[in-house]
Amino acid sequence: MSKQYVRVGGWRIDLDQVPAAIKIFNDALANVEKAAAKTHDHVEALPMGQDHVSVALAAEVNKRHATNPGSTRNAVKSLRDALSAVVAQLEAAKRHYRRVEDAAGQGFRRG
């Protein structure tokens, strides 16, 4: 276990575990993408009848599902954005620490 860590998305991840964490978050992101693709265009409540109440109820359910700030669609988008941000931060941390280690290694070779 490394004594160095990176904080990303509320998690504290040991530097030697960053590659595994990247894979875990990428896998989670892929699963969210698959689920979102299946439901994005296919989920719509249809009115049970043509009366005013049925039509209005279906419209309200669809509005809450698709367009409200707290809608299912927006929640999935937020989750995708959060997972993507974590992966990007982990990738950046991995690149940074690799550069630091490479620079430190070169310093030792010169002496």
Order of alpha helices (4+ residues) and beta strands (2+ residues): beta-beta-alpha-alpha-alpha
